[in-house]
Amino acid sequence: MSPEYLAAIVDSSDDAIIGKTLDGTIISWNEGAERIYGYTADEVVGKSIEILVPRDRADELPVIFQRIRRGERISHYQTERLRKDGERLKISVTISPVRDETGAIVGASAIARDITEQDRAVQEALRRRDDFISIATHELRTPLTTVYARLQLAERRVGRPGYDAEAFRQDLAIVRKGADKLRTLVDRLLDISRIRSGRIGLDRAPTDVIALARTVVLELAETTGREIVVSGPASSLDVVNVDAVRIEEVLTNIIENATKYGAADRPIEIELAEETTGIRVAVSDRGPGVPIEERERIFEPFHRASAGTPGVGLGLHIAREVVHLHGGSLTVEERPGGGATFVLTLPKK
């Protein structure tokens, strides 16, 4: 294999491949190194590799060169380096001793890969895991505490002669409510697991989505006691092939959000529309609205408006994922005059 061919292979690599002497002087620099670090070969050849090392990691180099002089190979060493523009990169580098024709170690070759984005992804995953553990633990503990305390109280009531049956029924109702909260939380955690693994299924059937939306509105208006104003047709001209249970959950989630964050003395407004290609449901409230920078983040798993916001922050994430599985969209925008409008669209085909 010719030296020219070997040089072409080195230059075509996405990784940074750098040659240096035992005192750290750079003697070769490929195009991958230029892409990762921002320096051209002319700018760095003849200079010390120290230009890439952050000050707080300067003690790494003497140790690395000691190991190279002993003939050791350093594999997949994760550290940080600096680009020309000062940006700090997370890299994985393998450093090998270079020998001359007599076998003497005369330098080192380093193959470095930028793993900054992978590292950020890992840190984000760890952050979400910690958020999940913190939020889920809190949300599970609250209803569990209620259930346990009420069961203890009910147990004492039953053990008394002539126990109060009405008080006992109230205890059971509170326990039932706590159990329902636990079931909802567990169901949502299972849903997000199924969504991420691609194992969530849809039981599709021809459905009048507009009539379904009106039914959900009537039920929520009764249970929440909030005024909900609906405009648009009473039913669809065309049925849509959807999982009615899942879409009902989506509608319930976004309408409940509107009742939670909207002004208590102003009605929730729901606009239903049947368009040529699909069904559109817009749910508007007159609350504080959603800032532009938050309009995508609120659909992320475990995201909550603030630390004091109730819930685990999964409802909107699951709702959007379910809508996407139907080929539709779920977005939030500013309501004219103040507030937020969540817009659900479902295609007819």
C-alpha positions in Angstrom: 0.0 0.0 0.0 1.5 3.3 -1.1 2.2 6.2 1.4 -0.2 8.4 -0.7 -3.0 5.9 -0.2 -2.4 5.7 3.5 -2.4 9.5 3.7 -5.7 9.6 1.8 -7.2 7.2 4.3 -6.0 9.3 7.3 -7.3 12.5 5.8 -10.7 11.0 5.0 -11.3 9.9 8.6 -13.9 11.8 10.6 -11.8 11.3 13.7 -8.9 13.6 14.5 -5.6 11.8 13.8 -2.6 13.6 15.2 1.1 12.7 15.3 3.4 14.2 17.9 6.9 13.9 19.3 7.6 12.7 22.8 7.8 16.3 24.0 4.3 17.0 22.6 5.2 18.8 19.4 2.6 18.3 16.7 4.1 16.9 13.5 0.9 15.7 11.6 -2.6 16.9 11.6 -5.4 15.4 9.4 -8.6 17.0 8.1 -10.6 15.3 10.8 -8.5 17.2 13.4 -9.2 20.4 11.6 -13.0 19.8 11.6 -13.0 18.9 15.3 -10.6 21.4 16.7 -10.9 24.3 14.2 -7.2 24.7 13.5 -5.6 24.1 10.1 -2.5 22.0 9.9 -0.4 25.2 9.1 -1.6 26.7 12.4 -0.6 23.9 14.7 2.2 21.8 13.1 5.3 22.6 15.1 3.4 23.8 18.1 2.8 21.9 21.4 -0.3 19.8 21.9 -0.8 21.9 25.0 -2.8 24.4 22.9 -5.7 21.9 22.9 -5.6 21.2 26.7 -7.7 23.2 29.2 -5.7 24.7 32.0 -7.5 22.6 34.6 -6.4 19.4 32.8 -2.7 20.4 32.2 -1.5 17.6 34.6 -2.8 14.9 32.2 -0.1 15.3 29.6 3.0 14.4 31.7 1.2 11.2 32.8 0.2 10.3 29.3 3.7 10.8 27.9 5.2 8.8 30.7 3.0 5.9 29.8 3.8 6.3 26.1 7.5 6.2 26.8 6.9 2.9 28.6 5.3 1.5 25.5 1.8 1.6 26.8 -1.3 2.1 24.6 -4.0 4.3 26.1 -7.4 3.2 24.8 -10.7 5.2 24.7 -9.5 7.7 27.3 -12.3 10.3 27.9 -11.3 13.8 28.6 -11.9 17.4 27.5 -10.1 19.5 24.9 -10.4 23.1 23.6 -11.3 24.2 20.1 -9.7 27.2 18.4 -12.8 29.3 19.3 -12.5 28.3 23.0 -15.4 25.8 23.0 -14.8 22.9 25.3 -15.2 19.5 23.8 -15.7 16.1 25.3 -13.5 13.6 23.5 -12.6 9.9 23.5 -9.0 9.4 22.5 -6.7 6.4 21.9 -3.0 7.2 22.1 -0.4 4.7 20.8 3.5 4.9 20.9 5.2 5.3 17.5 8.4 3.4 17.0 11.2 3.8 14.5 12.9 1.1 12.4 15.0 0.0 15.4 11.9 -0.3 17.7 12.7 2.8 19.7 9.7 4.9 20.8 10.0 8.2 19.0 6.6 9.7 19.3 2.8 9.1 19.6 -0.2 9.0 17.5 -3.6 10.0 18.8 -7.0 9.2 17.3 -9.7 11.4 18.9 -13.4 11.4 18.5 -15.7 14.2 19.5 -18.3 12.7 21.9 -19.7 16.0 23.1 -23.2 15.4 21.8 -23.3 11.8 23.0 -22.2 13.0 26.5 -24.9 15.6 26.5 -27.5 13.0 25.6 -26.3 10.8 28.4 -26.4 13.6 30.9 -29.9 14.6 29.7 -31.0 10.9 30.1 -29.6 10.9 33.6 -31.3 14.2 34.4 -34.6 12.8 33.2 -34.1 9.7 35.2 -33.4 11.7 38.3 -36.5 13.9 37.6 -38.6 10.8 37.1 -37.4 9.2 40.4 -38.0 12.5 42.3 -41.4 13.3 40.8 -42.7 9.8 40.7 -41.6 9.1 44.3 -43.4 12.3 45.5 -46.5 11.6 43.5 -46.7 8.0 44.6 -46.1 8.8 48.2 -49.0 11.3 48.5 -51.9 9.0 47.6 -50.2 6.0 49.3 -50.0 8.0 52.5 -53.7 8.9 52.2 -54.7 5.3 51.4 -52.7 3.9 54.3 -54.0 6.4 56.8 -57.6 5.9 55.8 -57.4 2.2 55.8 -56.0 2.4 59.4 -58.9 4.6 60.3 -61.5 2.4 58.6 -60.0 -0.6 60.4 -60.5 1.1 63.8 -64.0 2.1 62.9 -65.0 -1.4 62.0 -63.6 -2.8 65.2 -65.9 -0.5 67.3 -69.3 -1.6 68.4 -72.0 0.2 66.4 -69.5 1.7 64.0 -70.5 4.7 61.9 -71.3 3.2 58.5 -71.5 6.6 56.8 -68.0 7.6 58.0 -66.8 4.2 56.9 -68.2 4.8 53.4 -66.4 8.2 53.3 -63.1 6.5 54.2 -63.6 4.0 51.4 -64.4 6.8 49.0 -61.1 8.5 49.9 -59.2 5.3 49.6 -60.8 4.7 46.2 -59.8 8.2 45.0 -56.2 7.6 46.2 -56.1 4.2 44.4 -57.4 5.9 41.2 -54.5 8.4 41.4 -52.0 5.5 41.8 -53.5 3.6 38.9 -53.4 6.7 36.6 -49.8 7.3 37.5 -48.9 3.7 36.8 -50.8 3.7 33.5 -49.0 6.8 32.4 -45.6 5.3 33.3 -46.5 2.2 31.4 -47.7 4.3 28.4 -44.4 6.1 28.2 -42.5 2.9 28.4 -44.6 1.4 25.6 -44.2 4.5 23.4 -40.4 4.5 23.7 -40.2 0.8 22.9 -42.7 1.1 20.0 -45.0 -1.4 21.7 -48.1 0.8 22.2 -51.0 -0.4 20.1 -54.0 1.5 18.7 -57.4 -0.1 18.6 -58.7 1.8 15.6 -62.4 2.0 14.6 -64.5 4.5 12.6 -65.3 7.3 15.1 -67.2 10.6 15.0 -64.4 12.7 16.7 -66.5 15.8 16.9 -69.3 14.0 18.7 -66.7 12.4 20.9 -65.2 15.8 21.8 -68.7 17.1 22.8 -69.3 14.1 25.0 -65.9 14.7 26.8 -66.8 18.4 27.2 -70.2 17.6 28.8 -68.6 15.2 31.3 -65.8 17.5 32.3 -68.1 20.5 32.6 -70.1 18.5 35.1 -67.2 17.1 37.1 -65.1 20.3 37.2 -68.0 22.8 37.6 -66.3 25.0 35.0 -68.1 26.8 32.2 -67.0 25.4 28.8 -68.3 27.0 25.7 -68.3 24.9 22.5 -68.6 26.2 18.9 -68.8 24.2 15.7 -70.8 21.3 14.3 -72.6 18.8 16.5 -71.1 15.9 14.6 -68.7 15.0 11.8 -69.8 14.4 8.2 -67.1 11.8 7.9 -66.0 9.3 10.6 -62.2 9.0 11.3 -60.4 5.7 11.9 -58.9 6.3 15.4 -58.5 4.7 18.7 -61.5 6.4 20.4 -60.3 5.6 24.0 -56.8 7.1 23.3 -58.3 10.2 21.6 -60.7 10.6 24.5 -57.7 10.6 26.9 -56.0 13.2 24.8 -59.1 15.5 24.7 -59.5 15.0 28.5 -55.9 15.9 29.1 -55.9 19.2 27.2 -59.3 20.3 28.4 -58.3 19.5 32.0 -55.1 21.6 31.5 -57.3 24.5 30.4 -59.4 24.3 33.5 -56.3 24.0 35.6 -54.4 27.0 34.2 -57.2 29.1 32.8 -58.8 32.0 34.7 -61.4 30.6 37.1 -64.0 33.3 36.3 -63.7 33.0 32.5 -65.0 30.2 30.3 -62.9 27.6 28.5 -63.5 28.0 24.8 -63.5 24.9 22.4 -63.8 25.3 18.7 -64.6 22.2 16.7 -64.1 22.2 12.9 -64.3 19.6 10.1 -61.9 20.4 7.3 -61.4 18.7 4.0 -58.5 16.6 5.1 -59.2 16.2 8.8 -60.7 17.2 12.2 -59.5 20.2 14.2 -60.2 20.8 17.9 -58.9 24.0 19.5 -59.1 24.4 23.3 -58.5 27.9 24.6 -58.2 29.3 28.1 -57.6 32.8 29.4 -54.8 32.0 31.8 -51.1 33.2 31.7 -50.4 31.5 28.4 -47.3 29.5 27.5 -44.1 31.5 26.7 -42.6 30.9 23.2 -39.5 29.2 24.7 -41.7 26.8 26.6 -44.1 25.7 23.8 -42.1 22.7 22.8 -40.7 21.9 26.3 -44.1 21.4 27.8 -44.5 18.3 25.6 -41.2 16.8 27.0 -41.6 13.9 29.5 -41.5 15.0 33.2 -41.6 18.7 32.3 -43.6 20.8 34.7 -44.2 24.5 34.6 -42.6 24.8 38.1 -41.5 22.7 40.9 -44.8 23.2 42.7 -46.9 22.1 39.7 -48.9 19.0 40.6 -48.5 15.8 38.5 -45.5 14.0 37.0 -45.4 16.0 33.7 -46.3 13.1 31.4 -49.8 13.9 30.3 -49.0 16.3 27.4 -46.0 14.2 26.3 -48.2 11.1 26.1 -51.0 13.0 24.4 -48.8 14.3 21.7 -47.2 10.9 21.1 -50.6 9.3 20.8 -51.7 12.0 18.3 -48.5 11.5 16.3 -49.2 7.8 16.1 -52.5 8.7 14.5 -50.7 10.9 12.0 -52.0 14.1 13.5 -50.5 17.0 15.5 -50.8 18.7 18.9 -49.5 22.2 19.3 -49.9 25.2 21.6 -50.1 28.8 20.5 -51.0 32.1 22.0 -54.7 32.9 22.3 -55.6 36.3 20.8 -56.3 38.5 23.8 -54.2 36.4 26.2 -54.1 32.8 27.3 -53.2 29.6 25.5 -54.8 27.6 22.7 -54.0 23.9 22.3 -54.7 22.7 18.7 -55.4 19.0 18.0 -55.6 17.9 14.4 -56.4 14.4 13.1 -56.3 13.4 9.5 -59.3 11.7 7.9 -57.0 9.1 6.2 
